[in-house]
Amino acid sequence: MRVSPGGRPATGYDIVLQAGVLRETAAFLTDRLPDCRAAVVVTDGNLRDLAAPLTDALRGVGVASALHVVEPGEKSKSLESLHGIYGTLLDLKADRRACVIAVGGGVVGDLAGFAAASYMRGVSLIQVPTSLLAMVDSSVGGKTGVNLPRGKNLVGAFHQPAGVLVDPDVLRTLPDREYHGGLAEVVKYGVISDAAFFGWLEENAGAILDRDPAVLVPLIARCCELKAAVVAADEFETTGVRATLNYGHTFAHAFENLAGYGVLSHGEAVSVGMTCAARLAVSRGMIPPDVLTRQTALLERFRLPIELPAAVEAPPDAVLAAMRSDKKNVAGALRLVLPVRLGEVRVFADVPEEQVTAALTP
């Protein structure tokens, strides 16, 4: 599959979806980036053993390499962690022809991607996603960034990778909670742009939960196709098309902030956020109740929450305050992505805050 950001085929990049492709990372780099002589492999502590062999493989093809390991979890998506990657690049004497290789989930991909976007004003990036969420969403499209104490992804850059290598074999050992969290983003694609895909998810939910490769490969491929189409239409999120990918995320980012990063997984927060968004759309008469019913049933089938756990204190005023920091907002007004039918969402800037707070509870 080839992604052409902004509709520019000449600057597009490949998404390679293939069992065992992780072992081909060094060959992929030398083929796509023949002038690269230095590469930093960024991963987290849970994936050290998976990522470490890549440094030897890179040295075997004449590329100086180093492994940079961050702590697992959302707290590593910080300016402090970013400075650590810069230090490793400098120790390697990496120049502007260097490459950063992100081996991990969404946190590693966003962090390493922003390091690549900003080091020497931009070096090459290869994404090697190892979580389902990263495979279907965060590794594709060029969004990178880190969190600030007051909000998620408030510092970052658009930086398209030189390529994305998706190895479904690594999902076999992914912890259940991470796997189920990734399914929230999968459900999102069906709601926002492909009702037939949503129906396919309903029909194949059992096999998906069993991680059957026969369904995982087409599932990942379809999500990448859907995201690539949106990115090509609105690479820098200027027309509003790309904002539709944030369905449920304005609520979700507020929940993550209030809970403390790492208490709720991103996928869990998105699942609750999509429930709130669909509930809001029903209350406004935009969709019939059965759309919310089907979405809720599928999220629960995938073992995802549809309400915040009791341990998370999220009073309505605090949720609204956190939502006001969302990047989609204009002049302080909330802009929410809401469904108008199964398979289509739109961005709305005229939702009264009292309706938003009413949607926080059933």
N, C-alpha and C positions, 0 to 999 in steps of 0.2 A: 504494500500500500504506500502511496506517496502523498504527502501533505504539501500543499502549496499555499503558504500564508499570504493573505491579501490577494489571492488569485494570481500569484507570480510563480508560474511553473519553474522558471530558471533558478529560483532560490528555494525550491522545495526540498524536502528531505524524506527519507524512507523510514517507514515503521516496519520492522521485520518481526513477524510473529511466527515463531518456529520453536518446537521443542529442542532443547539443547543449544540454542543460539547464544547463551551466555558464554559458552566456550569459544565463540568466534569473535569476541569483542576486539581483541588485538588486530585480527585480520580486517575487521570492519573499519577500525580506526585508520590503519595504513592505506586502505583502499579509498576512503573518503577524505582523509587528511594526510596526503603523502608528505607534506612538509613538516608535520608535527614531530618534534624530537623530545618532548617532555609532557608527561601526563600525571595528574594527581587523581587517584581513585578515592572518592569520598563515600563512606558507608557508616553504619552505626555498629555499636558493640554486639548486637545480636547477629550481625551478618558478616563479622570479620572473617570467619573461615570460608564463607562463600566468595568474598571479594578479594581476599589476599592473593589467591593464585593468579589473578589478572595482572598484578604487578610483575610477576615473573614472566608471564606471557608477553607483556609489553617490552620488557627488556630483551626478550628473545627476538623481537623484530626491530631492535635498535632504538627503542623509545625509553628514555630515562623515566623512571616512575617512582611514586611514593604512595603509601596508603595513609589516608587521614581518617581517623575513627572518631565519631562523636557519640555522645550518650544517646541511647534510644529515647524517643518521645518528643512531644511538642516543645518542651522547654529548650531543646537544642536549636530551634528555629529562631535564633537570636543574633544580635549584632556581635556579641562576644564570640559565638561559634564561627561567625563569618570571618572575624579577624584571625582565628586559628587556621582557617583554610588559606587565607592570604599568606600566613607565615610559612606554611608547608610549600606553597608555590614559590615563594622567595627562596627558601632553603634549596629547592630543586633548581634554582636559577631559571625558572620558567619565563620565556619571553612571550610575545604576542602570538606566536604560532603554537603555543601550548594548548592542551585540552584538559578539561575537567570531566571526569567520568563519574556520574552519580549512580551508585548501586544501592538501591533501597526503596523505601516507600515514599509517600508524599513529602514528609519532613525533609528527608535527605535530598530528594529531587528539587524542592523549592530552595533549600539552603545552598546546595552545590550549584544550582542554576544561577542564583544571584551572585555567587562568587565568580562564576564564569562571565556573567554579564558585566561585572564591575572591575575585575582585575585587569589592569592596564587598559581600561575602557572597553574590554570585551575580548575574551578568548573563546575557543570552540568548546562545545558541550555535547556529550553523548549521554543520553538517559538510558539506564538499565533498570526499569522498575521491577520490584520484587514483591509488591503487594497488589492485590486485585484493584484497590482504589487507584494506585498509581498507574497500573496498566491501562485502565479504561478511562482515566481522567487526567490526573495531574501531570503525567509525563508528556502529554500531547498538547501543543498549543503555545508553548513558549512563555507562560506566566511563571515568574520566579519571585521570591521574596522572603522576608522574615517578619516576625511579629514584634510589636511594641507592647509595653505593659497596658496601654489603653486600647489596644485592638489588634486584630489578626490581619496579617499581610498588608500592613500600612506602609512598609518600605519594600520596594522591589522594582523590577524592570521586566519588560517584554524582551525575551532573548530566545530565539528559536534554536533548537538543537541541530547538530549536524546529522543526527539520526536517533532512532529509538529502537532498542532491542528488547523484545518481549518474549521471555521464555516461560511458557505456562507450566513447565515442570516444577518450578520453584514454589508453585502454589500448593503442592502436596504437603509441605511442612508448615505452611502459614498457620498461625494460631487461629482458632475458630473465631474469636472476637474480631480480629483484623479482617478475616475473610468475610464475615457477615457485614462488617462495616463497609467494605467495598461494594457490597450488593446495593447499598443505599444509592450510590452514584449510578449504578446500572439501572435501577428502577427510575431514577431521574430522567434518563435518556428516553425511556418509553413515554413518560408523561409529557415531556417538553416537545418531542418531535417525531415519535413513531408509535402510534397506537397498535400497529400490528406486532411490533417488537414487544410491547407491553403484554399483549396476548400470548406471545411465544414464551415469555418469562413465566406467565401463569401456568402454561401447559407443561413446562419443563422444570418447574421449581424443585421437584424431588431430585432430579439428576444434577441440577445446579448445586444443591446443598451437598450432594455426594461428590462434588468436584470431578464429575465425569468429563474427561478430555473431549469427548465427542460433542458436548454442549459448550464447554468453556472456550474452545477456540472460536466458534462462530459468535459466541457472546462477546468476547473481547474485540473481535474484528468489527462487529456491528457498532459497538460503542465508539471505537476509534474512527470509523467512517462518519458517524454522526457528529462527533466533535470536530473532525477535520473539516467538514462542510461548513460548520459555524465559524471556525477560525479563518477559513479562506474568505468568508464573507465580511469579516469584521475583526481583523488581526489585533488592532489596538483598542478595541471596545469603544469605538467612537460613534457608531450608528445605533447602538442599542441591541443589535442582533446577538452579540456575544454575551451580553448581560443575561440573556435567557438561560445560559448555562448555570447561573447562580440561583436557580429555583430552590427555594427552601434555605438558601445560605445566609440571607440577611438575618433570619431568625437564628439559624445554627451558630453563626459567628458570635452573636450576642450570648447564646447559651454557653458556648465554650469559654467566653470571657468571664462570665459570672461564676461558672463552676470552677474556674482555674484550669488552665491548659493541662490536658492529660487526664482529667477526671472523666470527662466524656470523650470518647473517640470522635474524630471528625465525622465518620459515617453515622454514628449514633445521633450526633447533634443534627446532621442533615436529615435523618429520618424523622426526628421530632419536628424539625423546621418545615419539611414538606407537608407534614400532617397539619401544622398550623396554617400554612399557606393555602392548602386545599380547603380547610375548614373556613378560612376567610373568604375564599372564592364562592363557596356554597352560600355563606351568609349574605353575600352581595348579589346572589342570583346569577352568577356567571357560569356555573356548572351545576348539573343536577347532582343530588346527593350520592348517586351510585358511583360517580367517579371517585369521590372520597372513600366510599365503601370498598371499592376494588383496590385502590392504592393502599388503604389501611390493611386489608387482608393480605396483600402481597408482602408488605413490609413485615408484618407479623409472621408470615410464613418463612421469611428469611431471618427470623429471630432478631428483629430489630425493634427498638422501643418506639412507641408513638406518643409517649408522654415523658416528661423529665422525671428522673428518679427523685424520691422524696428528699434525698440528701442534698440535692441542688437547690439552693435558695435563689429563686428568680421572681421576685415581686414585679408586677407589671411596670411600675415606674422605672425600675432598674433595667428591665429588658428594653424598654423604649429608649432609655438613655444610651445603652450600648448599641442599639440599632442605628441611632443617629450618627454613629461614627462610620457607618458602612460607606464603602467607596462609591457605590452607585448613586448615593444621595446628591441632590443638587440644591444649593442655597439652603441647606438644612432640612429640606423636605424629603421624607422617606420615599424611595422608589422601590416598589416591590414587584417581584416576578410572580404572576398568578396564572393559573390555568384558565383557559376559556373553553376548552374541550380536551378530552384525552388525546394527546399528541400535539397540542399547541398551547403555548404560553405567551403572554405579553407583559411588558413592563408598564406599571401604573404608578403615577405620581400624585394621585388624588384620593388616596385612602385615608380617611380620618383616623387619628390615632386611637380613638375609642374603639373602633372596629378592630384595629390590630390587637389591642389588649384583650378584647372579647374572644379573639381567636386562640388565645393562649390556653384556654381550657375548653373541654367538651361542652 
